[in-house]
Amino acid sequence: MTHRLRFVGLEYAETAPVRLVFVAETSAAPQAVFGALADVEGWPRWYRQVTGARSTDGGKGREIRLKGGTRFRETVMAADPDERYAYRVDETNAPGLRALLEEWTLRPSGGGTVVRYVFALDGTAPLRGAVRALRPGLRRAFHQAVRNLDRRLAAA
């Protein structure tokens, strides 16, 4: 990894210069959705952009590989059973990033779950602009991942 990012806390999900917030609903209960989020190695099975994932530091960290070769070394910031899963990127090979936090919150809804995802970042001006321009693609990727996860959990 070549770029060390700034340390940020959980509040960054609400204060970052660039915040993308997406919401989707699953038919699975919060317990099942949280279990899938906390199962780091399972992410490539339902999130297409993730090609490799492994838990590190006894579950306190993650190493993630995305399509296209982007890599992240992360710290798990919150793993609140059935409610929230959040992680901060500490190192990456992606240029231009200064800080990145992702937060997944879960809320029961009928027999299912409302999943809220926050992608909170800071970076160079060109990167911030690019991320804003990529919002529709990131939204599609999130919704596809949640659909894939929902199908996977329903089949289990």
C-alpha positions in Angstrom: 0.0 0.0 0.0 1.3 3.4 -0.9 -1.1 5.9 0.6 -1.7 6.3 4.4 -5.1 7.9 5.1 -6.1 10.3 7.9 -7.6 8.7 11.0 -11.2 9.5 11.4 -13.9 8.5 13.9 -17.4 7.3 13.4 -18.7 10.9 13.4 -17.0 11.2 10.0 -20.1 9.5 8.5 -22.0 12.7 9.2 -19.2 15.3 8.7 -17.1 14.2 5.7 -16.8 16.6 2.8 -18.3 14.0 0.4 -21.1 11.8 1.7 -23.0 9.4 -0.4 -26.0 7.8 1.3 -27.9 4.9 -0.1 -30.8 3.0 1.3 -32.3 -0.4 0.3 -34.6 -3.0 1.9 -34.0 -6.7 2.3 -36.4 -9.4 3.3 -33.8 -10.8 5.6 -33.8 -10.0 9.3 -31.1 -7.6 10.7 -29.4 -10.6 12.4 -28.8 -12.3 9.1 -27.7 -9.1 7.3 -25.3 -8.2 10.1 -23.9 -11.7 10.1 -23.1 -11.3 6.4 -21.5 -7.9 6.9 -19.3 -9.2 9.7 -18.3 -12.3 7.6 -15.5 -10.4 5.8 -14.4 -13.4 3.7 -17.9 -13.8 2.4 -18.2 -10.4 0.8 -17.0 -11.5 -2.7 -19.9 -13.9 -2.8 -22.5 -11.1 -2.8 -20.7 -7.8 -3.6 -19.5 -8.1 -7.2 -16.9 -5.3 -7.0 -15.1 -7.1 -4.1 -12.7 -9.7 -5.5 -10.9 -10.6 -2.3 -11.6 -10.0 1.4 -10.0 -11.2 4.5 -10.3 -10.4 8.2 -7.1 -9.3 10.0 -6.0 -8.6 13.5 -8.4 -11.0 15.1 -11.4 -9.4 13.4 -10.4 -5.8 14.2 -9.2 -5.2 10.6 -9.9 -6.1 7.0 -8.0 -6.3 3.8 -10.1 -5.8 0.7 -9.4 -6.0 -3.1 -11.7 -4.6 -5.7 -12.1 -5.2 -9.4 -9.5 -3.1 -11.2 -6.8 -3.7 -8.5 -7.7 -1.2 -5.8 -6.7 -2.5 -2.4 -7.6 -1.3 1.1 -6.3 -2.0 4.6 -9.1 -1.1 7.0 -9.9 -0.9 10.7 -13.4 -2.1 11.8 -14.7 0.9 13.8 -18.1 -0.5 14.8 -19.6 -4.0 14.9 -22.8 -3.5 16.8 -24.7 -6.8 16.4 -27.8 -6.4 14.2 -27.4 -2.6 14.1 -24.2 -1.2 12.6 -21.0 -2.3 10.8 -18.5 0.4 10.0 -14.9 0.5 8.9 -12.2 3.2 8.1 -9.6 2.8 5.4 -6.1 3.2 6.8 -4.1 2.5 3.7 -4.8 2.1 0.0 -3.1 2.0 -3.4 -5.7 4.5 -4.7 -4.3 7.9 -5.3 -6.0 11.1 -4.1 -7.8 9.7 -1.1 -7.2 11.5 2.3 -9.9 9.8 4.4 -12.6 7.2 3.9 -15.2 5.7 6.2 -18.0 3.4 5.3 -20.9 2.7 7.6 -23.8 0.2 7.2 -26.7 0.7 9.6 -29.6 -1.8 9.9 -33.1 -1.1 11.0 -35.9 -3.7 11.3 -38.7 -3.3 8.9 -41.6 -5.8 9.1 -39.8 -9.1 8.7 -36.9 -7.6 6.9 -34.3 -4.9 7.2 -33.7 -1.3 6.0 -30.0 -1.1 5.1 -28.5 2.4 5.1 -25.0 2.8 3.7 -22.8 5.9 4.0 -19.7 6.4 1.9 -17.9 9.3 3.6 -14.6 10.6 2.1 -12.2 13.4 1.6 -9.6 13.6 -1.1 -8.1 15.9 -3.7 -10.6 18.1 -5.6 -10.4 16.0 -8.8 -11.2 12.8 -6.7 -14.1 14.5 -4.8 -15.6 15.6 -8.2 -15.1 12.1 -9.7 -16.8 10.4 -6.7 -19.8 12.8 -7.0 -20.0 12.1 -10.7 -19.9 8.4 -10.1 -22.8 8.5 -7.6 -25.2 6.8 -10.0 -22.8 3.9 -10.6 -22.1 3.6 -6.9 -25.8 3.6 -6.1 -26.3 0.8 -8.7 -23.4 -1.2 -7.2 -24.9 -0.8 -3.7 -28.4 -1.8 -4.7 -27.1 -4.8 -6.7 -25.0 -5.9 -3.7 -28.0 -5.7 -1.4 -30.2 -7.7 -3.8 -27.5 -10.3 -4.2 -27.1 -10.5 -0.4 -30.9 -10.8 0.1 -31.1 -13.7 -2.5 -28.1 -15.4 -0.8 -29.7 -15.1 2.7 -33.1 -16.3 1.4 -31.5 -19.4 -0.1 -29.6 -20.2 3.2 
